């Protein structure tokens, strides 16, 4: 069973994320925080925020595939970003990259502004949780 979106009675349906998700039986898959680098080389190929986001999302998809999952099995994404203004300026481009990589599946999401990330060139880090049907 794929996860389904939860919208409490009387709440508006959000755009680009879900208030809550529900999933039936399955295997929980959790990714480490993924930064926007090439995971085969552990090297950044871009310092651009949108390109690093796209690479981090592709990394998440690859971890899910390795576990037998797909983007539509995602139930949660937590984004850690360095610059709120950069994120807000990039929302249109981020949305296009998101849909290109993850499709029109919008799980619960949280964006947290942090003062630093472990990898010095990282502009963001994203961790994910999915429920993959058995």
N, C-alpha and C positions, 0 to 999 in steps of 0.2 A: 504494500500500500504506500502510495506516495504521500508525503506530508500535505496537510490541508491548512489553509489559513483560518485563523480565529478572529472574528470581529464581534466584540461584545455588543449586546443590544443597546441601541441608542448612540453608538459610537460611529463616527464617519470612517469610511474605508480609507486607509492611508495610501499615499502614492509612493511607490518605490521601496516599500518595506511592509512587513506584516506586524500587527500588534502582538500576535501569538501564532504558534504553529502546533499542530497535533499530528502525531504519526502513529501508525499501528505497529504491529510487531516488526522487528528488524534488528539489525546490528548497528550500534552507534559507532560512527567514525568521527574522530576528532583530529583536526590538523594542528600542527604547530603553527605559530605565527609565521606567515609567509611574507617575505619582503619581495621587492620587485627586481630580483636578480635572476640570472640564469642558474638554476640549481645544479646543473652539471659541472659548472666551473666556479660557482660561488662568486661570480663577478657581475657587477652592475654594467649593463650595456647602455643605460640612459640615466640621466639625472632628472628627467622630466617627470613631474608628479603623475600625469595621466598615463604615461608609458610604464612607469613603475607599478601603478595600480593594475594595469592590464596584465603585466607579467605576474604579479602576485595572484591575481584571479586565475590565470592559466596554471600557475603552480598548484593552486587549490584543486582545480579540475583534475590535474594529473594525479594528485594524491587520492582523490575520490576514485578515479579510474583504477588505480592500483588496488583499491579495496573493493572493486566491483560496483562502484557507485557512479552516479551522474549528478550534474548540477541540480536537477529537480528534486534530489534527495536532501538538499541543504535545508536545515531548519534554523540555523543561526550563523550570522557573520558579525564579528566584532572587529571594527577598524580602529587602529591606533594611528593618528596623524600628528604631524608636527605643526601644521599651520592651518588654522581654521579658515583664514581668508583665502588661501590657496585652494582649499577644498571647495569653498563656496563659489569662487570664480570658475572652477573647473567642472561644476555639476553637470552641465550639458554634455561636455565631452566624456565625462565619467559615465554618465547614463548610456551613451552610445557604446562605449567599450564594454560596459557591464552586460548590456543586452547581446552584444556580439559574442561574448564569451560564455555567459551563463544563461542566456535566453530571457524569456519573460517570466522567470520564477523569482519572486521577491520574498525571501524568508525574513525572519526577525533580524533587525540590524541595529547595532549601536556604533556610534562614532565617538571616540574619546580623543581629546587633544592632550598630547603628552609633551613633556619638556625635552625628551630625547629618546632615541632608540639605540639598541646595542650596536647595530651596523652603522658606522658613521655616514655612509652615502644614502642610507635608506630614508625615503620621504614618508613612508608609511609601512605598516605591518597589518596583516589581516589574518585572523584565526577563524576557523569554521567548524561547525558541528553538523553532521548529517545522520539520517537514519536510512540505512540501506536495507531494502527488503531481502529476506533470506530466500 
